[in-house]
Amino acid sequence: MDLPLVSGALITTTNSTRKYPLGREVEVEDATYGVQKYRYVYNNSGASIAANLLVMQENGTDLYQVGVCGAAAARTRVRGKTVAAIADGYYGWVLCRGNGLFTSDGSTTANTAQKTAASGKLTDGVIGTDELPVWAMATEDPAGDGGTFIGYIDC
């Protein structure tokens, strides 16, 4: 699979120094998932954030300073999904629109809307009741807690 590039750098690259304005968005064509939009963020949460987890605006910070999403995070605070691990104090890119891999808490059902669970993972949600930042489009249910599935995000 060809990895998306931003100004010649892989979208999975993270840096300890800022390379782009926070919140910058770029659109790329991915050979597997089609058109995707990425957003540049800063992890100031005090911990590394693993790949394929949802991130949200940290309390009392700039819009694009992020930490791992907690359970039932408000859609307006979700900034995207990590495409690579982002260490604490590092800058990186998150998927904010398009198809990608997401991590389940073990209760994701194929073709079901998803809400945030603990630790940036996703769980089945209820349309009209829950905040739903992701639509799951898994062709099969992921294998338990920590399993990944293809989903669509728009935040």
N, C-alpha and C positions, 0 to 999 in steps of 0.2 A: 504494500500500500504506500502510495506517495504521501508524505506528510506535508501539510500546508506550510507555506513560507510567509513571513511578514518581513518585508524589507531585507530579504535574504536570510533571515533567521527562522529556524524551526519554531512552529507554534508551541512546541513542547519545551522550549528553552525557558529557564528561569534565571534570574539575576539578582545579585545582592544590591545592585545599583539600578536606579530607574533608567530605562531606555526609551520609554514613550510616555506621553501624558497619561495619567491615571484616567480610566474610563474610555480611552481610545477604543473604537470599534473598527474591526476589519472584516470583510467578507471574503471568503475563499471557497474554491471548488474542491471538494474532497472526492477522490476516486471511489470510495466506498459509500459515503453518506450523503453525497450531493453538496448543495450550497449550505455553508455554515457561517455564522457570524460569531466572532470572538471579541471579548472585552479584556482590557489590560487592568489588572488589579494588584493590590499589595496585601500580603498576609501579615497582619500584625496581631494575630490571635494568641501568641505565646506558645504555639505548637505547630508542627508540620501538618499539612493537609494532604492526604493521600489522593491518588488519581480517582476519577469517576465519582466524586462526592459533590453534593451541592454546597455552595458557599453563600453567605449572606453578609450584609453590611454589619460590621461590628457596632455595638452600642456606643453612641456618642462620638463617632468618627466620621471622616470623609466618606462620601457615598461609595467609594471604590476601595476602601480598606475592609478586608474580609476575614471571616472565620467560618468554621464549619456550621452549616445550618442545624438548628435544633428541631425538635419535634414541633409540628404544626407551625412552621415559620410562615409569616405573612408573605404572600407573593411579591408585594412591593419592596421587600427587603432582599429577595433572592437576586444575586448578581450573576449566577451561572453555575456551571459544572466544571470541575477541574479536569484538564486533559492529561496532566502530568502532576506528580507530587509537587507542592510548593512549600518549601521550608519556611519556618517562621522568619520574618524579616526579609523575605524575598518577594520579588515581583514576578508575575507570570500571567498567562492567558487562561480565560475560562470560556467555555462554550455558552453563549447566551441565546442563540437561536439556531435550530436545526436538529438533525438526528445525531445521536452519539450513544456511547456506552454509559450506563448508569448502574449504581450499586443498590441492590435490594436488601431489605432487612429480613428477608425470608418469606414475606407474605405478598409478594408481587404476583398478580395474575395477568396473563396475556391480555392485551387490548383493553386495559383498564386505566382510568385516570389515576395519577399518583400524587400523594402528598408527602411532605417531608416527615421522616421518622427521626430517631435519635442519630447523632453522629453523621449527618449529611446523607444518610441512606434514604431510600424511598419505600413507601408502603402503599397499599391500596387506599384510595380516597373515595369520597362520595360527591358526585357532581351536585352543586347547589348547597352543600353543607360545609365542605372543606376548602381551604386554600389549595389550589391545584397548579403548581408551577410546571408540571411535566405530564405529558400524555404518554403512557407506556404503549409501545407497539411491538412487544416481544412476540416472536413466533412460537416461543415456548416459555414456560415459567422458569425463572432462574433457579439454580440449584442452591436453595437455602440461604441463610444469612451470609451476606458478602458476595453472593452470586451477581453476575452482571447481566443486563438485558439492554436491547436497543430501545431507546425512547426518543421523544421529540420534546424540546424545550423552547420556550419563547418568553424571555423575561427582560 
